[in-house]
């Protein structure tokens, strides 16, 4: 990303996250050989950086490792967020009370509120220039049917101790039918915030290692060994904060989360944006906020979500979102567009805690369901307490072991992954016709001799052929024509056009498929 999409995809604006475009590149070194620390934290998003920061502050030595550059995430998390720091998560509290009871739902609310206050405290204590602003958060109804939903949410949230109320006054254009509003929420520039926190990590036996891909974890008596492509880190504990756990043989996360992609535009409008952060209550999600942007105000609108790898034309989702945004506000320009990937858990509550029963030295933070800024910060607080052997008041509701059924990693998947790659003989004229049907710069999955092959033609017409088998659990990848990537519809693994890993849970590249013409 970073090139103008007007040129690449016929879409307006620069194909880059505003947060990445307006913050410095990092240059932490890769791991060079083996080492030892108290805790290895895998994943350089908000959950991983906050956990590492709090652990070091508590006196432990930490190694934070990331497969790419911290606070970016090619899969789409912290570097691609809307950066709302909120405990109002569309409509959730009435539902959680019905399903989990008031005590656990209060834990959820209090943890997210504590996450907001932790960010605010760090901004103040370390004087972080990250455009932190307090805002009221609105979930607004767009129909009479929605009014009762937001009114019930206001009652539920207020009963849990949140500063919530029902209001008829929603300062957005167009007809609304009331909203639940929670005061004293916040927004910020996430990379500016996290890069400063990460800058406090190196030294006194702690490290940040970038371009270091974790491949596996070996649990040993009294500790763990995190195996990477650049060496092995031994530690007392490991934290998986990798968006989706790369190490999953007992927790069955593959059966308990669904990946979702959504889209964002950075728009300049003709009038001041109202004070607040906004999301609609029902139907297709539309989310709004503004961001001070040097020479004015950038309005960030998000939506057009779908299951990862389950859209035939991802560019159409950007166009649909732009059409919607322009129907609400006259736009002078669309300056940026980007997409994000999130994981939705089975019960909409993140998984934060020990990986699974019997895995007392491996911890996880995942499944933030598009609300990772406050909850990811709370995850750092919870995991720091658990690793230090302390009781945390919110840990129960997020405990990953709350689901008793643990599906096994299927043996057929191992065999399928072992069989990936190889060669196929095909009739030359037929194959050439298939290739010519793929426009330059595009990809397609085709079936050849009963096997699925991922084919890409680059801009000059050169062809790459890959086995379409995702190297995580054997699903078939799909072409993402907006991001020029291969995306897995099952668990959200992502690969670049050449099959190189750009997003977990996979840690292995797609295998080459040799095509022999006859």
N, C-alpha and C positions, 0 to 999 in steps of 0.2 A: 504494500500500500504506500501511498505518498505521491504517486503520479496523478495527474488530473484525470478524473473519470470521464470528462467531456471527450477526451481523446480515446480513452480505453473502452468505455462502455456506453457512451451516449447518455451519461447521467451528469447532472450538474454538480459543480463543486469539486473539491479535492477529495480523493478517496483516502481519507486519513482521519483517525480520531483527533478531535480538537485537543484533547489532553496530551497526546503524544506529540502533536505538531507544535505545541506551545511550551514544551519543557525540554530540558537538555538531555542528550543521550548519556547513558551511563557507560562506564568503562572498567567495571570490576573484573579482576582476572579470573580465568578458569582455574579449577582445581588442578594441581600438578602433583600427581602421586597420591599416596595414602596419608591419612591424618586421623586425629582423634579430638573430639570435643565432648562436652556433656550432652548436648542435644543437637541433632541435625534436623533442620527445617527444610522441607522440600517444597518449593513454590514461592515465587516472589510477588504475590499479590497482596491485598490488604490483610488477609488472614495470616499469611506467612510472615510478612514483615512485622506486623504488630506482635505476633507471638514471639518472634526472635528478639524484638526490641524489649519486650517486657521480661523475657527470660534473662537477657543480659543485664537489664536493670536490677533484677533480683539476685545477681551474682553468679549466674551460670555462664559457661562458655558455650558459644553457639556457632554453627556454620549454617548460613542460609544459602541454598543452591537453587539455581534456576536454569532451565534448559536454554533460554534465550537471554533477554535482558529484563531486569526486574520491572514490575509495574507496567508491563506492556501486555504480554499474553496473547499469542497469535490465535488461541482459541476464542478469546474474547471474554474478559472478565474485568479486572480493575482498570486496565487501560482503555476500556471501551464502555464504561459505565455511563449512566446519566449523572452519577455523583450526587444523588440525593442521600442525605444522612437522616433517615427517618424511622420512626417506630410505627407509623401508619402505613400498612402494606396493602394498599387497595382495600379490599374487604377480607378480613381474616379473623377478627376477634370473636365475633358471634359464632362463627363456624368452629373455632378451636374450643370455645367454652362448651359447645354442644358435644364435641367429640372427646376432648381431653379433660374437661372439668376446669373450674375456675382457678385452682391452685397452679396447675401447670401452665395455663394460659397467662397467668400473672407473671410467671417466671419468664415466659417469652417476651412479654411487654417490658418487664424491668430490665432484661438483658439488653434489648435494643435501645432503651432509654440510656442505659449505662454506656453503651457504645457511643452514642451521640456525645455524652458528657466527657468521655475519654478523649475523643477527637478534639473537642473544645479545650480541654485541659492541656493537651499536648501543644495545640496551636499557641496558647497563651504562654505556657512555660518555656517553649523553645522558640518563640517568636517566628512562627512559620508563615511565610508569605504565600498563602494558598487560597486567597479569595474566600475565606470562611465567612459565611453570613448566616445568621439565624433567620428562618423563614417559617411561616405557617404552612402546613401540609394539608391539602384538600383532596378528598375522594368525592367526586361530584356525580350526581345522577343526571342522566340525559333523557329520562322518561318518568312518567308518574309511577310506573312499576318500580323504578330504581329508588324513588324517594323513600319508600319503606325500608329498603335495604340499608341506605346510608343512615337513616334515623336509628335503626337497630344497631348499626355499627357504632354510632356515637354513644348510645347507651352502654354497649358492651365495653368500649374502650374507657369511658369515664368510670365505669364500675371497677375497672382494674387499676385505677389511679392515674391514668393518662390525662393530660390537659385537653380533653376532647369535648366537642359540642356539635350540635346540629345547627347549621346556618342556612338561611335562604339566599344569602349574599355570596355569590360566586363571581369574582371579578374577571370572567372570561367572556369573549364575544359569544353570541348565540344563546339559545334558550337552555337553561338548566333548571333542575327541579330540586335544588337543595344539595347540601354536601355535609359530610362529617369533616370537621376541621380540627387538627391537633396543633397547638401552638408550640413555639420554641423548638422546632425541628431545625434542620440546617442543610447547607450545600457548600461545596468547596471544589478546589482543583485537586483531584486525587493524586496525580503524579507529583505535583509540587509538594504536597504533604508527605507522601511516602518516601520520596527521594531524600528528604531531610532526615526522616527517621532512620532510613537505611544507612545514611552517612554516619550515624552514631554506632553502627555495629562493628566495623573492623577495629582490631586492637584488643589488647589484654586477653589474648587467646581466642578471640572471636573473629569470624570471617564472613565475607560475602563472595560467593563464587558464581559468576555468570557463565553462559555458554557451557554448562556442565549438566548433562542429562542423566538423571537418576534412572537406572535400569531395573533395579530389583532391591528388595530388602531381605536380609538374612537375619532371622531372629536367633539369638544365641543366649546361653545361660548368662544372665547378668548384663545383657546389652544387646545392641543391634549393629549390623554392618550394612550401610547403604552403599550399594555398588553403582558406580557411575561409569560413563564412557571415558573418564579421565583419572580414575582411581577409586579407592574405597575409603569411606569415612566411618570410623567406628565411634559409637557413642552409647550413652546409657539409654537414651530415648530417641525416637524419630517421630516427626510430625509430617503428615501428608496434607499439604495445603495446595494441592495441584489442580484445583478446579474440579477434577474427577480423580479419585485415587488410582495411582498407577500400580498399586500393590493391592490386589483384591482376590483372595482365594477363600477367605473365611467370612468376610462381611457381606458378600453377595450384593454389593452396590450395583452391579450390572442389572440386577432385577428390581432395584428399588429407586431408580432415578431415571428421568427422561430428559434428554437434551432439547433445548429450544433456542432458535435463533430469532433475533429481533433487530430492528433497523433504526438508525438515528440520522437526523439531518441537523446541521447547524445553519440557522436561517437568520437573515437580517430583515426586520420588519419595519414598517413605516411609522410606528408609534411606540411609546414606552410599554414594556411588558408589565403586567400587574405583579404586585408584590405577593409572592407565594410560590409553592411547588404543587403541581396539579396532576391528577390521574383520574380517568373516568371509572365509574363503578362497575359497569357490566358491558358485555359485548367485546368486540375487538379492542385491544388496549391502545389508548392514546395517552401519552404522558408529556407534560410540558414543564420547562423551567427556563430561566434566563441565566446568562453568565457574563460578567464584565469581561470585555474582550479588547482592552487597550484603546482602540479608537471608537468604542461604542459598546453595544450590547448584542450578544449572540443569543438567539433563542434556540434551545435544543428541544426538538420534538421526536418522540420515539413511538414505535408500534410495529404493525405488520408482521407479527410473530408467526412462526410455524415450526414444526418439528425439524430438527437438523437433518439435512439430507433428504427432505421430503417435499421440496419445491422444485418443479421442473424449470422454472425461470426465476431465479432469485432477483434479477434486475427489476422484474415487474413489481417486486415488493418495495423497492426504493421509489419507483414511479408512483405507486399507489399512495405511499406516505407523503410524497411531495404534493400530489393532488389534494390530499386531505389537508395538509398544512396550509396550502394556498387558499383553500376554501374557508379557513378560519381567519387568517391574517393575510392582508396583501403583503407579499414578500418582495423586497428589493432584490434579494439574491439568495441563493443557497451556496454557502461557502464550503461546507464540509458534508461528507456522508461517510458513515461507517456502520458496521454490524457487530453484534455481540452474541455470545453464546452463554446460556445459563442452564443450570440443572435444577429440575423440579423434583422434589422428593415425593414419596408416596402419600405423605400426610401434610405437605407444604411446610414442614418444620426442618431446618437444617440438621445435618448429622455432625455433632461436635462432641468429641470424647475419644475413648479407646476404640480402636479399629473394630474389634469384635471381642466376644468372650474368649478368654485365654490369650489375648494379645495385649499384655499389660504394659508393654514398652513401646507400642506403636499407636499413635494418636492421629485423628483425622478431623478435618474441617472442610465440609463440602455441602452442596445442595442448597445454596442460599437463595435460589428462586427469584433472581432479579432484585434482591434487596440486600446486597452484600456489604454495603458501606458500614452501617451500624452493626449488623450481625457479624460481619467479618472481624470487626474490632472487638466485639464481645467474645468472639471465639478465641482471640488471643488472651483475653482475661481468663476465660474458663480453662483453657489448656495450660496456661501458666500455673494456675492453682492446682490442677490435677497432677501435673508433672512434679510439683513441689510437695505433693502429698497433703494438700489443703482441701477443705470442703468448699465447694462453690455453690452459692444459693440458686443458680440457674441451671446447673449441669443436668438435672434429672430430665427436663423436658427435651433436651437436645441429645440425650444418650443414644448413640447409634445402635445399641443392643435392645432398643425398645421393641423391635420386631423379632419374634421368636423363630419364625421359619427362615432357614438359611439355605437357599438352593446351592447345590454343588456346582463347581465349574465343570461343564460337561466334557467327558472324554472325547466326544466327537469333535469338539472345537480344537483340541490339541492336534488331532489327526488332520483336520482341515488346514490348520496353519502350517503343519509340516509339509503338506502336499502343495502349498501355494508356490507359484512360479513355474519353472519348467518351459517347455516349448510346445507349439502347436503347428501342425501342417495345415495349410489352407489353400484353396484354389486361388491363384494369383489374380485373375480378372475380377472375381467376386470381391476379394479383399480390397483391391484398388478402388472399386466403386464405393465401398464402405468408407474408405479414407477420404475420397473426394467429397463425400456428403457432409464431412465435418468441416465447418468454416475455419480458416486460420485463426489461432488464438482461442479455440474452443476444444472441449473434450466430450467424450461420449462413452458409455459402457455398451459393448456389443457382445453377443454370444457367438463364440466360435467353437465348433465341435463340442458343444455341450459345456464349454467353459466361458466364464464371464471375464472380458478383457477391458481394461480402462485405456482408452486411446486418446492422446492429445496431439493436435497439430499446433505447433508454435506459429508465431507471426510470419515466419519465413516458409512455412509449410513442412518443416521437419516433423517427423512422427515419433512419439514415444509410446511404447506399449507396455502396460503393467498388468499384473494380476489384480483384478478388482476386489480381491479378498482383503478386508480390513484385518490387520495383524493383531488386533486386540482380541476379538472373539469370532472372527470369521464371517461377519456380515458383508454385504456387497456395498461398496462405496458409490456415491452419486456425485455428478459434476455440479459444482457451484459456479455459475457463469458470471456472477458479480464479483466474487473474490478470487476467481481462477484457482479453485482448490477442489480436492476430492474430500467429501464429507461423508462420515458414516452415519446412517439413519438410526442405528441401534443405540450407540453409546456416545456419539459425538466426537470420535477421533477425527482429526483433520490432517490432510497431507497437501503439500504444494503440487503444482502441475506435474512435477517430475517424480512424485511419490515420496518425497522426504517429509518426515514428521514435522508438523507445525503445531499440533495440539494433542494433549493426552485425552483418553487413557492409554492409547498405544504408545509404546516406546520404540517400535520397530518400523522401518520404512516399508512401503509397499514393495513387493518383489517384482522384478522384471519378468515379463512374459515374452519369450522369443517366438517370433512368428516366422515360419518357414513357408515361402510360397512354392507352390508346385504347379 
